[in-house]
Amino acid sequence: MSVSLSSGQKSQVGGFSLWWHRLAYHHKWAESLLYVMFFSGLLLWDTVNVAWQLERWSLLVHMLVGATLFTLIVGAFWGAHRRLITSSNKPFLRQTGTAIEWLLITCSLSGFYLFFYGTPGNPLGVFIQDVHFYSSWLLAPLVFRHAMRWSVLNLSKYVNTFLNR
């Protein structure tokens, strides 16, 4: 069975496809949000021992950004970028991309568990909190290394741009 599309429908499909393809290469928001989540989560770590006033705001930012912006922006970028994991002819990027994908799944699922159930102090809650914590410690530096040439934290490209003006 064949379905014919009108020219308006074709431009919409083509426009979405083009936008989706371009989204795969626009990582700045996704990467920045990942670092916001990492550093706001770091402030929640008992070893850091920040004042309660800062910790409660960090927890609020971490939960709200994680449940909304991070999910939408990183989810859209990840979905668009995913085909590059399989089609890249650079083994390092394929391997780190696959590792990032699994860590992102692990960290996100454990984060949603913590968002809805918290850490009630039982062994499962402590285990999920540890999974979330340690997967983020692997995820953030791996994302930086994976995207080092294009990373928002790669200050050398900004310094070079500034000096070459």
C-alpha positions as CSV (number, residue, x, y, z in Angstrom):
1,M,0.0,0.0,0.0
2,S,1.4,3.4,-1.0
3,V,0.8,6.6,0.7
4,S,1.3,9.9,-1.1
5,L,2.2,13.0,0.8
6,S,1.3,16.5,-0.2
7,S,4.1,19.0,-0.7
8,G,3.3,20.6,2.7
9,Q,3.5,17.2,4.4
10,K,6.8,16.5,2.6
11,S,8.3,19.7,3.7
12,Q,7.2,19.0,7.3
13,V,8.7,15.5,7.2
14,G,11.9,16.9,5.5
15,G,12.1,19.8,8.0
16,F,11.8,17.5,11.0
17,S,14.4,15.1,9.5
18,L,16.8,18.0,8.9
19,W,16.2,19.4,12.4
20,W,16.7,15.9,13.9
21,H,19.9,15.4,11.9
22,R,21.3,18.8,13.0
23,L,20.4,18.1,16.6
24,A,22.8,15.2,16.7
25,Y,25.6,17.7,16.4
26,H,24.4,20.4,18.7
27,H,25.5,19.1,22.1
28,K,26.2,22.3,24.1
29,W,22.9,22.3,26.0
30,A,22.9,18.6,26.7
31,E,26.5,18.6,27.8
32,S,26.1,21.7,30.0
33,L,23.0,20.2,31.7
34,L,25.0,17.1,32.4
35,Y,27.6,19.1,34.2
36,V,25.0,21.1,36.1
37,M,23.5,17.8,37.2
38,F,26.9,16.5,38.2
39,F,28.0,19.5,40.2
40,S,24.6,20.0,41.9
41,G,24.7,16.3,42.8
42,L,28.2,16.7,44.1
43,L,27.0,19.3,46.6
44,L,24.6,16.6,47.9
45,W,27.5,14.3,48.7
46,D,28.0,13.8,52.5
47,T,31.7,14.1,52.2
48,V,31.4,17.7,50.7
49,N,29.4,18.7,53.8
50,V,27.9,22.0,52.6
51,A,25.5,24.1,54.7
52,W,21.9,22.9,54.7
53,Q,20.7,26.1,53.1
54,L,22.9,25.4,50.0
55,E,22.2,21.7,50.1
56,R,18.4,22.1,49.9
57,W,18.6,24.4,46.9
58,S,21.1,22.1,45.2
59,L,18.7,19.2,45.8
60,L,15.8,21.2,44.4
61,V,17.8,22.2,41.3
62,H,19.1,18.7,40.9
63,M,15.6,17.1,41.1
64,L,13.7,19.7,39.0
65,V,16.3,20.0,36.2
66,G,16.8,16.3,36.2
67,A,13.1,15.5,35.9
68,T,12.4,18.2,33.3
69,L,15.1,19.9,31.3
70,F,17.7,17.2,31.5
71,T,15.2,14.5,30.4
72,L,13.9,16.6,27.5
73,I,17.1,18.1,26.2
74,V,19.5,15.2,26.8
75,G,16.8,12.7,25.7
76,A,16.3,14.6,22.4
77,F,20.1,15.0,21.8
78,W,20.7,11.3,22.7
79,G,18.0,10.1,20.4
80,A,19.3,12.2,17.5
81,H,23.0,11.4,18.3
82,R,22.4,7.7,18.7
83,R,22.8,6.8,15.0
84,L,26.3,8.3,15.2
85,I,27.3,5.7,17.7
86,T,26.8,2.9,15.2
87,S,27.8,4.8,12.0
88,S,31.0,6.4,13.2
89,N,34.2,5.0,11.7
90,K,36.2,6.1,14.8
91,P,36.4,3.2,17.2
92,F,37.1,5.4,20.2
93,L,33.9,7.5,19.7
94,R,31.8,4.3,19.1
95,Q,33.2,2.7,22.3
96,T,32.9,5.8,24.5
97,G,29.5,6.6,23.0
98,T,28.2,3.1,23.9
99,A,29.6,3.4,27.4
100,I,28.0,6.8,27.8
101,E,24.7,5.4,26.6
102,W,24.7,2.6,29.2
103,L,25.9,5.0,32.0
104,L,23.2,7.5,31.0
105,I,20.5,4.8,31.2
106,T,21.8,3.6,34.6
107,C,22.1,7.1,36.0
108,S,18.7,8.2,34.7
109,L,16.8,5.2,35.9
110,S,18.4,5.3,39.3
111,G,17.7,9.1,39.4
112,F,14.0,8.5,38.6
113,Y,13.9,5.9,41.4
114,L,15.4,8.4,43.8
115,F,13.1,11.2,42.6
116,F,9.9,9.1,43.2
117,Y,11.0,7.0,46.2
118,G,14.0,8.8,47.7
119,T,16.5,6.9,49.9
120,P,14.3,5.3,52.7
121,G,17.4,3.8,54.3
122,N,16.7,0.2,53.3
123,P,19.4,-1.8,51.4
124,L,17.7,-1.3,48.0
125,G,17.5,2.5,48.5
126,V,21.2,2.7,49.5
127,F,22.2,0.5,46.6
128,I,20.3,2.6,44.1
129,Q,21.8,5.8,45.6
130,D,25.3,4.3,45.2
131,V,24.5,3.2,41.6
132,H,23.4,6.8,40.8
133,F,26.3,8.3,42.5
134,Y,29.0,6.1,41.0
135,S,27.5,6.1,37.5
136,S,27.6,9.9,37.5
137,W,31.3,9.8,38.6
138,L,32.0,7.7,35.5
139,L,29.6,9.5,33.2
140,A,30.7,13.2,33.5
141,P,34.4,12.6,32.8
142,L,33.6,10.1,30.0
143,V,31.3,12.7,28.3
144,F,34.1,15.3,28.6
145,R,36.7,12.9,27.1
146,H,34.3,11.7,24.4
147,A,33.5,15.3,23.2
148,M,36.8,16.9,24.2
149,R,37.5,18.6,20.9
150,W,34.0,20.2,21.0
151,S,33.3,20.3,24.8
152,V,31.9,23.4,26.4
153,L,34.7,22.8,29.0
154,N,37.4,22.9,26.4
155,L,38.7,26.4,27.3
156,S,41.6,26.3,24.8
157,K,39.2,26.8,21.8
158,Y,37.7,29.9,23.5
159,V,41.1,31.3,24.4
160,N,42.3,30.8,20.8
161,T,39.2,32.4,19.5
162,F,39.7,35.4,21.9
163,L,43.4,35.7,21.0
164,N,42.9,35.5,17.3
165,R,40.5,38.5,17.2
